Amino acid sequence: MQKAYVYDFDKTIYNSDSTIDFFFFCLKKRIKLIKYLPIILYYFVLHFFKIVSTKQFKEKFFSFLKELDNVDEMVELFWNKNNNKICDFFIKDLESSNRPIIYIVSASPEFLLKGYTKNLKNVKLLATNMDKRTGKIKGENCKGEEKLNFLPKNIIIEKFYSDSYSDRFIAEKSKKSYIVSNGKILDWDKKIFKIKKIKKYLIMLLFVIIIIFLILNIL
C-alpha cells in the first residue's frame, strides 16, 4: 500500500474557482465570448435547481472553447497570470522533503489544471476528462463519490483537504481530513458545511431576485 496526500483543487489549494477565472480570462482576450454569458447564466440557474446535471451544465459552460484558436496557449497564459493563487499551505507540503506522493482530484477539466501541475514532481492529477476543442466530457464528471473511482485503490490517504462536503467520501477514507474555508485550515466538521450551505442558498436567492427584478424592468 502506498501512502498519499490528497487535495481538492478549487477553493482548496487554488484560492478561487479556476473554471470561472479561466472563462473571464479568455473573455478579456476574446471579447466575442460575451455572447456565452446568457447561456452560462441560464444553465447555472437550471443546475442550481437540479433541472440539469452538473455534467450537462459544465458542458454548456465550456462550449465557449469552440471559439478559441489555441486552447493550450490560452491555458499557459492563464497560469502565467494566476499561479500566485496557489495557497501557501499546499506549496509547503509540495516542497517538503519527506512527503509521500500527492494526488490532486478535481471536477475541473484536466486540460486546464494540467497547465499548473505538469511540472510538479511526484504529483498526480486526476480530473474531469474534457475535450478541449468542444467542452464535451468523456466518461464521468470527477465530482463527489465519483472521485473515489479516479483514485487508485492501493493507497493509504494520510491527509485530505477540501472545501466541499461533496468530498466526504474521500474524507471518510482518510486518516486525517481538513476543511479549507476562506484560507483557514479547519478539522473536518459537518456543522461547518451546514453553515456554508445556508449562506450559499441565501446568496443564490438574492441573485435570482435581482435577475427577476432586472427582467421585469426590461419588460
N, C-alpha and C positions, 0 to 999 in steps of 0.2 A: 504493500500500500504506500502511496506517495503522499507526503504532506503538501498542503497548498494553502495559500491565502486567496480568498475570492472577493471580488468587488463588483458592485453595480457601477455604472458609469455616470449617467446624467444626474446632476444634483447630488452626487456622491463623491466621486473623485474629480468630476468636472463641475465647476461651480456655476452651472446654468443648464440649459437644455440644448444639446448640440444640434438637434433637428431644427428647432426654431431659429437658433443662431445661424445655422447654415443657410436656411431659406432667406433670411433678411440680409445676410452677407451677399448671397447671389443676387438678390433684388437690387442692392446698391450698384452691383456691377452690370446688371441687365434689367433696366427699369421696366421692360416689357413684361416681366414676370408678375407685375402688379395685377394682371388680369386673372391670376390664380387665387388672389386673396378671397374673393367672394365664394369660390368653390371650397377653399380650405375652411372658411368660417362656417359655411353651410354644413359640411360634413363633420366639423368639430361639434356642432350642436347635436347632430344626429347621433354621433358617437357618445356624447355625454349622457344622452337619454337612452343609450343602449339600443338604438334603432339599427345601427350598423356596427359591425365588429371592429375591433382595433386594427385588424389586418386590412379591412376594407378602407377604413379611414386613412391609414398610413399610405396605402397605395394611391389614394386620391391626393393626399398631401404631396407626395413625391412625384406626381405626374409632371411637375414643372421641370424635371430632369430632361425631358424631351427637348427642351428649348436650349440646353447647354451644348456647346460645340465640343468642349473638352472637360469632362467631369473631373478627371484625375488632376488636371491643372487647377481647377477651382478648389478642390479639396486641399491641395498643397498650399494654395494662397490662404485658404481659411485657417489652416493650422499655424501658418506663419504668424497670423494675427492673434489667434485665440489660445495658443499654447500656454499663455500665462494664467489661464483659468483653471489649470490643474491644481488641486489642493495640496497644501504643504505636507499633510499627514501621509498622503499617498507617495509623494516624492521621497519622504524619509524612509518609508517601507521599501520603496524601489531601490534606494541606494544602500540599504542595509546589506552588510557582507554575509550575514548568516541566514538570510530569509530563504524560504522554500520557493517553489515555482508559484507564479501569480497567474490567476485566471480572471480576466475581465469579462463579465457576462452581461450583455446589454440587449435591450429591444431595439436600439438604434441600428441603422444599416451598417453592415460590416465594411463596405467600401468607404464610408465616412470616417469611422473610428480607426480604420487601418492607417489613415493618414497620420494619426498620432502614435499608434502602437508599433508600427512596422520596424522602428529602430530600437525598440526596447528589448533588452536581453532577458531571457528566461521568463518571458511574459506571453501568455496565450490569449488571443482574442476570440471570444465566442459571441457572435451577434447575428442579427437577422440577415439572412441571405437575400439581398435585393439586387435586381437588375439595375445597374446604374444608368442605363440608357432609357428605361421605361418607368422605373419605380415599382415594377411588379415584384412581389415577394415569391421566392422559390421555397417551397416547404412551409414550415410553420413560423409564426412570429415568435421571436425569442423573448417571451414575457411570462411572468408568473410561474406556475408549475412546470411549464414547458422548458424553463431554464435548466431544470434537472436533467432533461433529456440531452441537452447540449453538453453538460459537464461529464467528464469521464467517471465511470463507476468505481474506479480503483483509487480514489483519492480520499485522504482524511482532511477535512476542512478545519484548519486550525483557527481561523477567524474570518468573519464575513462582515462586509459593510454595505449598507443600502439606505436609501431614503424612503423606500416604499414598502407598505405592508404586503403587497402582492409577492414580495420576495421571501415571505415567511417560510416557504417550502425549503429553501436553502438554509435559512436561519435555524430551522428545526434540526438540520443535519450537521450544523457547525458546532464545534466545541465552544466558541465564543462569538456572539453576534452583536453588532453595533448599529445604531441608527445615526445617520448623518442628517442633522437638521440645522439649516442656516449656518453652516460651517462648524457647528458643535458636534462632538462625538459623544453619544449617549448610549447607555446599555439598552439592549432591545426590550421594549415595553409596549404592549398593545395599547395602553392608555394614551400614549403619545400619538399614535396613529389615529385614534378616535378623534382627538382634538384637531389634528391636521385635516381629517376628512370633513369635519363640521366647517372649518374655515374655507375649505375648497368649495363646498356646496354654497356657502354664503356668497363667495366671490362670483361663482358661476351664476347664481340667481341675480346678483346685481348686474352682471354682464348682459344677461338675457333681457332684463328690464330696460337697460339702456338701448339695446338693439331694437326692441319693440317700440320704444319711445321715438327713436330716430326714424323708423319705418313709418310710424303714424304721422310724424311731422312731414315727411316727404310726400305721403299720400295727401 
